[in-house]
């Protein structure tokens, strides 16, 4: 059974963001990693790149497909998870921890209000599964 | 015989089934003025004997490479093809198979393509090669698009000494995209890229050169790579005559980031321009931006070696508009021909062949330059092609040679207006010394 930590916010494209002091850590959800299957490669942007909310910032490649990653909020990339280059399976093993992807300095924290809470996302995933 | 696969009764039944009174009725959406109201104006049917005679007569009007001495190069080269190439490639296991989507029934094809990729890596000095593209020109255009993905930059610098047709294909591929193409001139003395004119910037995605270039002149790959890398751009090296790799240092060892080229010289007949073979090789760190498909080596659960298509998730048939390229196939049969050819020649055979080409070309160049009214246009080192400048009109020179069943070269003025009176000459191992003597004699009599 997939888990959705309470301290994260979620997008309809299955990214999560955990915000502390205007810096957000971003990754993909447990549901997303499970749906994708074994992840073999994660393509991430460079530190210093700017993105708007909803813009693709990279992609994740599994044995089945390559999927875009979408920005939950606008801002500037301040860190990327270098470990994923050698160990992309971290996304499967620990999607909310060691499998994080980028850190972003939020340019507009009010955008967080457009995202889903853990319980809302859980409900959304249930609907997705039933489709 | 008419190839209509159904009978009048069957057609009537199909019309009844879809509720359509006549076939004419089906065509109603096509406006009247576009409809053909009379039978096609074709000659009456002929017997097979007559048809064979008709086409044989047409074929006889071609100037075939078996009948003429070919001094034409410029992207298509007349080389000897060992009989083993045709004998093996004609086997149904190779010649009738479809794209190897099912590894469980395609191990032979997959292994042959894997070996092709390995051979291409070895001769280009690169780390990874794809299972081939359509031809040299599309390979160089794909390399340009790949360089833009890798660097996330726009500008492309293309040497004018790159094959004019290849430059046209680059222009076609990039026409609808925001890609500023800038041309780099050649040094009018040497014929190689004018290094002083090479000024890539931090906007430049790639520098595109060819070596040996369109004039047959060998470029200084290492110096060009340095210029490109200084500003974070990639160096794309195109090769139209890969036999040169038997003698020249592989571009990969000299700093090229993407090596592309035409593989026709590797056991593939001239065939009036195709099918040919697009060679594409690059560095492993760029593999996910590489177009086309790659065959990988894998192991099954019993530890036995096998081969599968790999990284296919980035191909168009899976990833649609987000694919790395529109190409969704490979030039499989020609790639296998090249693999058979290269395996047959071996490293020593390829080297000997390259030496023969270079020596024969050097001999003819020297002899032509001795004739009054003729000289070599460029001073740069060449492989098996060189540019001759003539005081006589080029058309007249080539006409006189053609009378002796010699296709003497390619006039350059249509491609380079400033090279009036110049023509490109290629000498391969197919040209015996006696033919070169005839060639020189014709020039001396002009």
Interface residues (C-beta under 8 A of the other chain):
Chain A: X41 X43 X61 X62 X63 X64 X65 X66 X68
Chain B: X288 X313 X314 X318 X319 X322
